[in-house]
Amino acid sequence: MSQVKESCKKLIIFDLDGTLLNTLEDLADAANHVLSEHGFPTHPVDAYRYFVGNGMPTLIQRILPEEHKSGAIYDICFKEFLDYYTIHMHDKTHVYEGLTETLEALQADGVKLAVATNKVHSALAPLMANFFPTIQWHALFGQRNGIPVKPDPQIVYDILEATGCTKEETLYLGDTCVDMETAHRAGLKAVGVLWGYRPRTELEEAKAEIIIEQPREILSII
């Protein structure tokens, strides 16, 4: 007997870092801790706005000195970063103002909610449980072994399969050009958010179809 999927009124897929959660300081602290431990130069927190977005392996490549962007030192630094971040990922991270209330309103209206992030998959569920205890997420997908990271659209296809929703029923929200490209490649409407890590110009150049300034605006575009 075939499984009957739950009907889909509407689905919103959210990016995580810079869209749902401001994780910048915890990511920067973890990365700079590793750099300091190895005697490498550290980076200002604000610089991490452009280091993040393409997954944690790429983040470590971007922050390391040129001669250590691959090989044994890279492998050690990546493991140390994951170990440190796993312990400290709640230290300074916080939900963007107005998002919890907006998510609760969407949920009450029957909208399905999902997350597609390049953050390692193992970090995703603990973060969501800690910061969004009142929200039921219909799909949570992070970076997984053997699955290409965004902007490859596979993560979106996996969410559509898990939720039973169609592309026409789905919006994709994110704060970077990576997110806009992911949405376009997956055939979804791309919504850029301005409370995250990147400026309006990046979202415009990446052809965001809608750009919003406050989380409550989501309620008017759904």
Backbone hydrogen bonds in HBPLUS format (Angstrom, degrees):
<---DONOR---> <-ACCEPTOR-->    atom                        ^
c    i                          cat <-CA-CA->   ^        H-A-AA   ^      H-
h    n   atom  resd res      DA  || num        DHA   H-A  angle D-A-AA Bond
n    s   type  num  typ     dist DA aas  dist angle  dist       angle   num
A0112-LYS N   A0010-LYS O   2.79 MM 102  6.06 164.8  1.81 165.4 160.0     1
A0011-LEU N   A0169-GLU O   2.91 MM 158  6.06 160.2  1.95 153.4 152.7     2
A0171-LEU N   A0011-LEU O   2.93 MM 160  6.41 150.8  2.02 153.2 162.1     3
A0012-ILE N   A0112-LYS O   2.98 MM 100  6.37 155.7  2.04 153.3 158.6     4
A0114-ALA N   A0012-ILE O   3.01 MM 102  6.26 148.6  2.11 164.4 161.8     5
A0013-ILE N   A0171-LEU O   2.84 MM 158  6.19 170.4  1.85 163.3 164.8     6
A0173-LEU N   A0013-ILE O   2.83 MM 160  6.22 165.3  1.85 167.0 171.6     7
A0014-PHE N   A0114-ALA O   2.85 MM 100  6.13 167.5  1.87 142.0 144.7     8
A0116-ALA N   A0014-PHE O   2.89 MM 102  6.09 158.4  1.94 149.2 154.7     9
A0015-ASP N   A0173-LEU O   2.90 MM 158  6.20 143.9  2.03 159.2 170.9    10
A0019-THR N   A0016-LEU O   3.06 MM   3  5.25 164.7  2.09 124.1 125.7    11
A0020-LEU N   A0016-LEU O   2.87 MM   4  4.99 155.7  1.93 133.8 142.0    12
A0021-LEU N   A0016-LEU O   3.13 MM   5  6.00 169.8  2.14 144.1 146.7    13
A0018-GLY N   A0021-LEU O   2.85 MM   3  5.71 165.8  1.87 163.9 160.7    14
A0096-TYR N   A0020-LEU O   3.46 MM  76  6.35 163.7  2.49 145.3 146.7    15
A0022-ASN N   A0094-HIS O   2.85 MM  72  5.47 173.5  1.86 168.1 166.7    16
A0094-HIS N   A0022-ASN O   3.35 MM  72  5.47 149.3  2.45 125.5 133.2    17
A0027-LEU N   A0023-THR O   3.05 MM   4  6.22 163.1  2.08 162.6 168.0    18
A0028-ALA N   A0024-LEU O   2.87 MM   4  6.03 162.8  1.90 153.0 158.4    19
A0029-ASP N   A0025-GLU O   2.79 MM   4  5.89 159.7  1.83 147.9 153.9    20
A0030-ALA N   A0026-ASP O   3.03 MM   4  6.11 160.7  2.07 143.0 147.9    21
A0031-ALA N   A0027-LEU O   2.98 MM   4  6.15 164.2  2.00 149.3 154.0    22
A0032-ASN N   A0028-ALA O   2.80 MM   4  5.88 166.1  1.82 153.0 157.5    23
A0033-HIS N   A0029-ASP O   2.90 MM   4  5.92 145.6  2.02 139.6 149.0    24
A0034-VAL N   A0030-ALA O   3.22 MM   4  6.49 157.8  2.27 144.8 149.0    25
A0035-LEU N   A0031-ALA O   3.02 MM   4  6.35 163.0  2.05 150.7 155.6    26
A0036-SER N   A0032-ASN O   2.88 MM   4  6.01 162.5  1.91 148.0 152.5    27
A0037-GLU N   A0033-HIS O   2.98 MM   4  6.20 155.9  2.04 147.3 154.0    28
A0038-HIS N   A0034-VAL O   3.25 MM   4  6.53 136.7  2.45 143.8 154.0    29
A0038-HIS N   A0035-LEU O   3.16 MM   3  5.34 135.7  2.37  99.6 111.3    30
A0040-PHE N   A0035-LEU O   2.82 MM   5  4.88 154.8  1.88 153.0 146.6    31
A0039-GLY N   A0036-SER O   3.03 MM   3  4.94 161.0  2.07 103.6 109.5    32
A0047-ALA N   A0044-PRO O   2.99 MM   3  5.42 136.9  2.18 108.8 120.4    33
A0048-TYR N   A0045-VAL O   2.97 MM   3  5.56 147.7  2.08 114.9 123.9    34
A0049-ARG N   A0046-ASP O   3.13 MM   3  5.70 164.3  2.15 113.5 118.5    35
A0050-TYR N   A0047-ALA O   3.16 MM   3  6.00 158.6  2.21 120.2 124.3    36
A0052-VAL N   A0048-TYR O   3.15 MM   4  5.96 159.2  2.20 144.6 145.1    37
A0059-LEU N   A0055-GLY O   3.01 MM   4  6.29 149.7  2.11 145.0 154.5    38
A0060-ILE N   A0056-MET O   3.08 MM   4  6.34 161.3  2.12 156.3 157.7    39
A0061-GLN N   A0057-PRO O   3.14 MM   4  6.42 155.2  2.21 142.2 149.3    40
A0062-ARG N   A0058-THR O   2.93 MM   4  6.16 154.9  1.99 151.9 158.2    41
A0063-ILE N   A0059-LEU O   3.19 MM   4  6.47 142.6  2.33 146.7 156.0    42
A0064-LEU N   A0060-ILE O   3.23 MM   4  6.23 142.0  2.38 148.9 156.4    43
A0068-HIS N   A0065-PRO O   2.87 MM   3  5.56 164.0  1.90 126.9 132.4    44
A0069-LYS N   A0066-GLU O   3.47 MM   3  5.59 165.6  2.49 113.9 111.7    45
A0075-ASP N   A0071-GLY O   3.07 MM   4  6.38 163.1  2.10 154.6 159.4    46
A0076-ILE N   A0072-ALA O   3.00 MM   4  6.27 159.6  2.04 152.9 158.0    47
A0077-CYS N   A0073-ILE O   2.89 MM   4  6.09 167.1  1.91 155.3 158.9    48
A0078-PHE N   A0074-TYR O   2.86 MM   4  6.04 159.3  1.90 157.6 163.1    49
A0079-LYS N   A0075-ASP O   3.16 MM   4  6.35 162.7  2.19 145.8 149.7    50
A0080-GLU N   A0076-ILE O   2.95 MM   4  6.18 163.3  1.98 152.5 157.7    51
A0081-PHE N   A0077-CYS O   2.83 MM   4  5.95 152.9  1.90 145.6 153.3    52
A0082-LEU N   A0078-PHE O   3.04 MM   4  6.30 164.7  2.06 150.7 153.6    53
A0083-ASP N   A0079-LYS O   2.95 MM   4  6.18 163.2  1.98 152.9 157.7    54
A0084-TYR N   A0080-GLU O   2.97 MM   4  6.11 165.9  1.99 149.7 153.3    55
A0085-TYR N   A0081-PHE O   2.82 MM   4  5.90 168.6  1.83 157.3 161.3    56
A0086-THR N   A0082-LEU O   2.95 MM   4  5.91 158.4  2.00 145.6 151.2    57
A0087-ILE N   A0084-TYR O   3.20 MM   3  5.43 127.4  2.50 100.2 112.6    58
A0088-HIS N   A0084-TYR O   3.05 MM   4  6.25 151.4  2.14 147.8 156.5    59
A0089-MET N   A0085-TYR O   2.77 MM   4  5.17 113.6  2.21 156.9 157.9    60
A0091-ASP N   A0088-HIS O   3.13 MM   3  5.39 166.4  2.15 114.8 119.1    61
A0099-LEU N   A0096-TYR O   3.10 MM   3  5.77 163.8  2.12 140.9 142.6    62
A0102-THR N   A0098-GLY O   3.21 MM   4  6.27 150.7  2.30 136.7 145.0    63
A0103-LEU N   A0099-LEU O   2.82 MM   4  6.03 165.0  1.84 161.4 164.6    64
A0104-GLU N   A0100-THR O   2.92 MM   4  6.14 158.0  1.96 151.2 157.5    65
A0105-ALA N   A0101-GLU O   3.05 MM   4  6.25 149.7  2.14 140.8 148.5    66
A0106-LEU N   A0102-THR O   2.96 MM   4  6.24 158.4  2.01 151.7 157.5    67
A0107-GLN N   A0103-LEU O   2.87 MM   4  6.03 162.9  1.89 150.7 155.8    68
A0108-ALA N   A0104-GLU O   2.95 MM   4  6.09 154.9  2.01 142.1 148.8    69
A0109-ASP N   A0105-ALA O   3.13 MM   4  6.30 133.6  2.36 135.9 147.6    70
A0109-ASP N   A0106-LEU O   3.06 MM   3  5.09 130.4  2.31  95.4 109.2    71
A0111-VAL N   A0106-LEU O   3.04 MM   5  5.36 160.3  2.08 153.7 147.3    72
A0110-GLY N   A0107-GLN O   3.04 MM   3  5.20 161.9  2.07 108.6 112.6    73
A0138-HIS N   A0113-LEU O   2.77 MM  25  5.71 152.7  1.84 164.0 173.5    74
A0115-VAL N   A0139-ALA O   2.98 MM  24  6.40 150.3  2.07 147.1 156.5    75
A0141-PHE N   A0115-VAL O   3.02 MM  26  6.12 167.0  2.03 150.6 154.8    76
A0117-THR N   A0141-PHE O   3.04 MM  24  6.45 163.8  2.07 159.2 164.2    77
A0143-GLN N   A0119-LYS O   2.76 MM  24  5.65 167.3  1.78 137.5 142.0    78
A0123-ALA N   A0120-VAL O   3.07 MM   3  5.78 151.3  2.16 119.4 126.8    79
A0121-HIS N   A0143-GLN O   3.09 MM  22  5.03 160.0  2.13 137.2 131.0    80
A0124-LEU N   A0121-HIS O   3.12 MM   3  5.36 151.5  2.21 107.3 115.8    81
A0127-LEU N   A0123-ALA O   3.41 MM   4  6.45 156.4  2.47 142.1 148.5    82
A0128-MET N   A0124-LEU O   3.04 MM   4  6.28 165.1  2.06 160.6 164.8    83
A0129-ALA N   A0125-ALA O   2.96 MM   4  6.08 163.2  1.99 155.6 160.1    84
A0130-ASN N   A0126-PRO O   3.07 MM   4  6.09 150.4  2.16 140.2 147.9    85
A0131-PHE N   A0127-LEU O   2.96 MM   4  6.09 166.7  1.98 155.4 158.5    86
A0132-PHE N   A0128-MET O   2.82 MM   4  5.30 147.3  1.93 139.1 146.5    87
A0135-ILE N   A0132-PHE O   3.18 MM   3  5.54 167.8  2.20 116.6 120.2    88
A0147-ILE N   A0144-ARG O   3.07 MM   3  5.53 163.8  2.09 135.5 136.2    89
A0152-ASP N   A0149-VAL O   3.04 MM   3  5.79 148.9  2.14 130.8 127.9    90
A0156-VAL N   A0153-PRO O   2.93 MM   3  5.33 127.4  2.22 109.8 123.5    91
A0157-TYR N   A0153-PRO O   3.09 MM   4  6.48 158.7  2.14 154.7 161.3    92
A0158-ASP N   A0154-GLN O   2.91 MM   4  6.20 152.7  1.98 151.9 159.5    93
A0159-ILE N   A0155-ILE O   3.16 MM   4  6.38 147.7  2.27 136.4 144.4    94
A0159-ILE N   A0156-VAL O   3.08 MM   3  5.08 117.4  2.49  94.8 110.0    95
A0160-LEU N   A0156-VAL O   2.92 MM   4  6.23 162.6  1.95 157.9 162.3    96
A0161-GLU N   A0157-TYR O   2.99 MM   4  6.18 156.0  2.05 145.4 151.9    97
A0162-ALA N   A0158-ASP O   2.96 MM   4  6.14 154.5  2.03 142.0 149.1    98
A0163-THR N   A0159-ILE O   2.92 MM   4  6.06 149.3  2.02 152.2 159.5    99
A0164-GLY N   A0160-LEU O   2.90 MM   4  5.69 134.7  2.11 141.3 151.1   100
A0169-GLU N   A0166-THR O   3.13 MM   3  5.28 142.0  2.28 100.4 111.0   101
A0170-THR N   A0167-LYS O   3.14 MM   3  5.19 165.0  2.16 110.1 113.3   102
A0172-TYR N   A0189-LYS O   3.12 MM  17  6.18 157.3  2.17 174.9 176.1   103
A0191-VAL N   A0172-TYR O   2.85 MM  19  5.94 160.9  1.88 174.4 174.6   104
A0174-GLY N   A0191-VAL O   3.07 MM  17  6.52 154.6  2.14 165.0 172.4   105
A0193-VAL N   A0174-GLY O   2.94 MM  19  5.91 145.1  2.07 140.7 147.2   106
A0179-ASP N   A0176-THR O   3.11 MM   3  5.31 122.0  2.47  98.1 111.1   107
A0180-MET N   A0176-THR O   3.18 MM   4  6.61 156.5  2.24 146.3 152.5   108
A0181-GLU N   A0177-CYS O   2.91 MM   4  6.09 160.9  1.95 151.1 155.9   109
A0182-THR N   A0178-VAL O   2.93 MM   4  6.11 152.7  2.01 142.6 150.7   110
A0183-ALA N   A0179-ASP O   2.96 MM   4  6.21 163.8  1.99 152.2 155.5   111
A0184-HIS N   A0180-MET O   3.00 MM   4  6.22 167.6  2.02 149.6 152.9   112
A0185-ARG N   A0181-GLU O   2.87 MM   4  5.98 165.6  1.89 152.5 156.7   113
A0186-ALA N   A0182-THR O   3.01 MM   4  6.15 138.6  2.19 142.1 153.1   114
A0186-ALA N   A0183-ALA O   3.16 MM   3  5.17 127.6  2.45  94.9 108.7   115
A0187-GLY N   A0183-ALA O   3.02 MM   4  6.15 112.5  2.50 139.3 156.1   116
A0188-LEU N   A0183-ALA O   2.86 MM   5  4.95 168.4  1.88 148.9 146.2   117
A0187-GLY N   A0184-HIS O   3.09 MM   3  5.07 151.8  2.17  99.5 108.2   118
A0209-GLU N   A0190-ALA O   2.91 MM  19  5.48 138.4  2.08 139.5 151.7   119
A0210-ILE N   A0190-ALA O   3.32 MM  20  6.70 148.3  2.43 152.6 156.1   120
A0192-GLY N   A0210-ILE O   2.78 MM  18  6.18 159.0  1.83 163.9 162.2   121
A0212-ILE N   A0192-GLY O   2.90 MM  20  6.36 159.5  1.94 165.2 169.1   122
A0194-LEU N   A0212-ILE O   3.00 MM  18  6.26 147.9  2.11 161.6 170.7   123
A0202-GLU N   A0199-PRO O   3.19 MM   3  5.64 128.4  2.47 106.5 117.5   124
A0204-GLU N   A0200-ARG O   2.83 MM   4  6.09 159.5  1.87 161.2 167.7   125
A0205-GLU N   A0201-THR O   2.92 MM   4  6.05 163.7  1.95 147.8 152.3   126
A0206-ALA N   A0202-GLU O   2.97 MM   4  6.11 137.3  2.15 138.3 150.1   127
A0208-ALA N   A0203-LEU O   3.03 MM   5  5.56 158.4  2.07 152.9 156.1   128
A0207-LYS N   A0204-GLU O   2.97 MM   3  5.07 156.9  2.02 107.6 111.8   129
A0217-GLU N   A0214-GLN O   3.00 MM   3  5.67 155.2  2.07 120.6 127.8   130
A0218-ILE N   A0215-PRO O   2.96 MM   3  5.75 164.4  1.99 123.9 128.6   131
A0219-LEU N   A0216-ARG O   3.15 MM   3  5.79 144.5  2.28 113.5 120.5   132
A0220-SER N   A0217-GLU O   3.07 MM   3  5.40 143.6  2.21 106.4 116.2   133
A0221-ILE N   A0218-ILE O   3.15 MM   3  5.39 153.3  2.22 106.1 114.0   134
